[in-house]
Amino acid sequence: MLRRWLPVTAVTLLASAALPMNSLADEGPRGSGGVHCTKYTCQVEVDVPGQPRASQTDSSGGTEGSSSSDAGDSENKNVCTYRLVDPQPPAGSLDWEGHEPGDGAVYEQTCGWGGLDGDTIVRMVWLAEPPEQETVDPAVLAQRAVDSMTLLGPDIASPRATGRYTVGVPVWMWVNQGPTTYGPNTASASAGGVTVTATAKVSKIVWQMGDGSTVACAGPGTPYKGSSGMVESPTCGHRYSTTSANASGDRYIVTATSTWAIDWQGGGQSGQLEEIRQSDVQVSVGELQVVR
């Protein structure tokens, strides 16, 4: 069970309903009911289920609630980033926590709680020295951007499950092109003042035709037109030499596997990523019967 100290601004009703601010401050380091007050601010201790107790530094610089097991539990540590407030709050603002402008600075602190599915807290904090910002890996942000794209397998237009194909007759393969099935698809992700933008597009599609044959196509394929007759596809095609009569369900399972090539840049870096997706369709292949 994790117990957190939250600033009174986040729980104003709870703190003010318990005791007046002055009486709380008179009680010393900690008031009743898990309330901790200084002359200028109050904090209320709350439980967060499923988390170990984390360390909290009080106004005097001491640390309470820390333990050796907490230090080794990296998954549950707060991940905080800081942004200098500009302009700084006016003199007398509670954000200064009793200090004068020029004595340190006020920062906007954003903390993500490990193990709480991305929960965050944003608040103002006074710090005597500029904080040490956590290093953000642009490659991690690039992957996060890619994950937000919801990239899918090829949207197979041909061959069709409702079609019937013939041994020896050219089959034209092509896919419909959309942002999530072919690209281009662009997304960004940010953290700690770093923003990375990634752009993804399918670089190739490999077709497994179900009869043991594999066809690699560099593009989406060419849609068939009736005027094309019996010619081969100029970009992506196949000829079946056997029927699907002996296949499961009398149909070949055609699997199209796309390779997404992803370029990203941001945070002074750039790089490439690769994602693999696939789709399949079942097709029936017969043969012409000569009637005499």
Secondary structure, DSSP 4 states (H G I P E B T S, - for coil): -EEEEEEGGGSHHHHHHHS-HHHHHHT-S-BTTTEEE-SS-EEEEEEETT-PPPPEE-TTS-EES--HHHHH-GGGSEEEEEEE-SSPPPTT-GGGTTPPTTSSEEEEEEEEETTSTT-EEEEEEEESS---PPPP-HHHHHHHHHHTT-----EEEES-TT-EEETTSEEE-EEE--TTTT--EEEEEEETTEEEEEEEEEEEEEEE-SSS-EEEESSS-----GGGTTPPPSSSEEE-SS-STTSGGG-EEEEEEEEEEEEEEETTEEEEEEEEEEEEEEEEEE------
